[in-house]
Amino acid sequence: MLKTNPGLSSSIKLISLDKYLIEMIKLYESGSLPKVFLLNGSKGIGKFTLVFHFLNYIFSKNEQDSYNIKDKIINTHSNFYKSILKLNCSDVIFLQAEEGKNIKIDNIRDLRDILSRSTLSSNSRFIIIDEVEFLNSNSANALLKTLEEPTENNYFILINNQQADLIPTIASRCIKNNIFLSTSEKQSIKRYLFEKKKINLLINDDNLTPGLLLKYNELFIEHDIDINDNISLKLNKILNAYKKNKNKTLISMSLFLIDQLFIKLVKDNTNEIDALLDLKLVVCNKINDFITYNLNINSVLATIDLKLKNAK
């Protein structure tokens, strides 16, 4: 169920999302937090990190090593944080899709089985489902049965990264909160993360969310992609990697790189904007057809390469 340990993947300090954290805390402490709460927002802006800070506040506030609410910093000495690191906290259940894949119905069945058992404490129990947009119809129908029968102590927090259309019946069962970061807020998070992680940026763009920027840099390193490679070589490496592991993040990165290429082409060829935008649509559709119909990768790359040569 759990793809990565949240204690290792989330930032210890919360940046630029303070107002959302305070709002969630006030709702919970007043008894007004919805039983099924949906956080909407672009992938990589920190929604999962926000939820993790909220949980650390809730479960460590009565400890000596409690959450630092003034500076929005997780106390890594708290019993709650340590229990999360050891993956033995029965009061919190994390469900995430495997990297870039769908949440399977077996995952939902396992979740329902866990929820059918009582907890060891009288604490509230939180179920965090990340990338809820990757629920297929069977998984969604199985989850609906659980959402429609909330218990007094169970709280569901669903995270929608807006990478696909959220199944309407799921959305209809939730109270929604839209999470948004301004460009300056994104930059503040990026500066903190880059200094903290000592990252050597291979790819950068002001419009990328902090999380996606980190992920794309990791993928560049993992798949030996040189920033100076031409677009055809980059797409060759990315699509071949996708063919092996079906990681949807690779596809979003390929579309981002295509977008960057055409922004430059439009700037350099202002008299051909309409033709270039039409060509960009053709190339992006070819990428999407490759995923949808499992097309031959060499044929797809040859077609894209020919289209892009005509654009130069």
Order of alpha helices (4+ residues) and beta strands (2+ residues): alpha-alpha-beta-alpha-alpha-beta-alpha-beta-alpha-beta-alpha-beta-alpha-alpha-alpha-alpha-alpha-alpha
